[in-house]
Amino acid sequence: MKFTISDQPQPMDALLRSCIGDFLQTLEDEDLNVRRVALVAFNSAAHNKPSLIRDLLDSVLVQLYNETKVRPELIREVEMGPFKHTVDDGLDIRKAAFECMYTLLDTCLDRLDLFEFLNHVEDGLKDHYDIKMLTYLMLVRLATLCPSATLQRVERLVEPLKNTCLAKVKANSVKQEYEKQDELKRSALRAIAALLVIPDADKNPLMSDFLSQIRSNPELSTMFDSIQKDAVAVASESSLMDLS
């Protein structure tokens, strides 16, 4: 199914339109892998040919949002020599669900209940590294595409971003953990910078307090200044391209 969906008109589009609804019913399948593959195909349709799925969103979004939830029964602990390692068998399907959400922002924004959408973005901000990175990207898009709705939730969005930025890596962690935490901080600060572009966002007490914490922390302050300079440079470049 995924590879039959192209961004160009195809003779089989009518057939796809007639059967994609039945195919997406597999989002209710008991098998985790079947549901994940269905989400991958849905994402392909939403990206390449959103007309195929726009009229199905009222029913599909219920299943999509359901797959963004952390399921404790899918988390297990495995032993690797003297160490114990936590494995989340639900991570891949959550990633697939959040990737679908990101795509829908660009192709089906007018069909989304933004406050319901933001509920699941908020949950993603507290999830695994991979999910956090996706939701930070979503916040940057949301701040641009629907600033009014995003501003109404800014207080609930800032708290998990602040927790990420102020989190400490355990002293005995490997180098990779420090690098991942550094990238999380940078991406969270990019989301904060995007939220601050929304008029009056800086007047929110929680946002104002967090900005003060950023300024008083040399590491975060340096990161944030660099991110804001990059954002200004990109905006200037875009303006020059528009003029040309």
N, C-alpha and C positions, 0 to 999 in steps of 0.2 A: 504493500500500500504506500509506504513512505516514498519509494522511488518512482511511483507513477504520478506523483504530484509535482508539477512544474509551474514556474512563475509565468510561463507563456501559455496561451490558449492551446488546448489539445483536443483531438477528436473524442477522447474518452472522458472528457470533463463531465458530460451529462451522466455517464455511467457512475463516475465517482460520486457525483452529487446524490444520486439515487441510493447508493449503498453505504456511504460513509457513516450515516446515522446508525445503521445496524452494526458496522464495525466498531464504532465507539461505545457500543453497549458492553464491549469487553472490558471497559473501565470498571465494571462491577464484578469481574471475574474473581474467583477466590485465589488464583495463582498470582503472586506478586510480580513475576516476570512478564506475564501476559499483560497486566495492567501497565507496567513500565513501557513495554513496546507500544501499547495503544497510545500512551502519552507522547512518545517520540513521534508517532505518525500524526497525532493531533498537532504537535508543534510544527511539523513540516507543513501541514495544511494551513495553519494560522500564519506562518511566515510566507509561504509561496503563493497561496491562493485562499485568502481568508473568506472569500464569498462561499466557499464550501462549508464552512462551519459557523458562520455568523448567526444563522437562524437556529442553531443547535445549542447555543451558549447557555440559555436559561437552564437546560437540564445538565449539560456537561460540566458547567462550573461547580455544581454541587460535588461531583466526583473529583474534579480537579483540586478543589480546596481541601477535600477530605484527605488527599494524598500528601498535603503539606505538613500533616501532623506527625510529631514524633510518637512512635509506637513502642512503649517499653517492652512489649512481648517479643519484639524483633531485635532487641539488644542483648548480646550474650558476651560472656567473658571466656577467652581462650588462653591457655598457658603456652608461653613460648620460652622454653628453658626455665630459668628461675623467675621470669617475669610473667605478669598477667596483662593481657591486652583486651581492650573492649572493642567488640565488633558490632556495628550497627547495620543489620541486613536491610533496614528500611531507608538507608541514606540515598542510594541510587534513585529510588522512585521519588523521594522528596526533591532531589536535584532536578529530575525530569519535570516535576510539577512546577517548581519555581522557574525553570527555563520557559515553560509554557506561559506562565504569568508575565514574564518579561516580554515575550513576543507579543502577547495580547495588548500590552501598553502601546505598541507601535501600530498595530493593525486593526484592533477592535475596541479602542478606548471608549467610543460612544456607547458600547454595549455593556460596559462594566459598571457595577455599583461600586463607586470608588471607596466608600467607607468600609464595605465588606472586604474589598481588595486590600485595603490598608490594614485591616485586622490581621490578615495572614502575612503581610509584610512585617508587621510588628513581631509576630511569632518567629519569623525567619531571622530577625536581628539577634535572637537569643539562641540560635541553633548552632550546628556544626560549622567549622571554618568555611567549607565550600558553599553552604547555604548563606552564611553571612555575606560572603563576597558578592553573591548574586543579588541579595537584597540591598546592599549598598549601591550597586548599579541602578537598581530599580528606584531608589530614593532620588538619585540624581535626575532620572527621567521624570519622576513624579513632580519634583520641584519645578521643572520646566513646563510640563504638559498640563498639570492641574494644581497650580500653586494654592488656590483657595482651599481646596479640600485637604491638601497636605498641611497647610498652616493650622487648620483646626485640630490636627493630630500631632502637632510638633512636640508637645510636651511628652507624649507617650513614645515618640520616636527618639528623642534626645537621650532618655535614660539608658536604654541598652547601648547606644553609641558611646555614651560616657563610660559605661562599665567596661566596654572593650578597650577604649583608649587608656584607661587607668589600671587595667589588669596587669599583673606581674607574672612573668614566667618563672617557674620553679627553678631554684638554684642549680639543681642537678640535671636540668634539661639539656638535650642535645642541641647542636647548632641550628638544625632545621626548625626546631620549635621557636627559637629566637627570631629566625627569619620569617616564619609564618605570623608570629605575633606582630612583628614590625609591619608586615604587609597589611594585616588587619587594621592596625592603627592608621596607616596611611589612607586606606580605603574608607574607613569610618570618618576620618577628617575631611576627605573629599566630599562625602555625603553631607557633613556639617556645612562645608563651604557652599554647597549647592542650596541647602536649606536657607542659608543666610541671604541668598539673593532674593528670596521671597520678601516683599515689603512687610515690615513689622515683625518678622521672625525674631529679630534680635531683641525685641521688647519682651519676649516671653521670659519670665523669671528663671526658669530652669536653663534655658539657652544662655541667658546672660551670665548665670552663675558658672556654667560649664566653660564659657569663653574666658572667664576670669581664671579658672583652673588651668586652661590651656596656656594662657599668657604667663602664669606663674611657674609653669613647668618647662625648663629649658629645652628638653627633648621634643615635647609636643609643640612648643612655640616655634621652634625651628622648622619642624615638619609642616606646620600649618601655614607659616609664611611662604614656604616654597610652593605649597599647593595653591595658595591664593595667587601667587605670581604667575604660575603656570596657567591658571584659569584666565587671568587677565590677558596673557599672551595669546591664548587660543581664541579668546573673544575678539581681540584686535585683528588677528589673522583672518577670522571669519568675516569681519566687517570689511576688510580690504578686498577679500574675494568677492563679496557681494557688490562692492562698488565697481570692481573691474567687470 
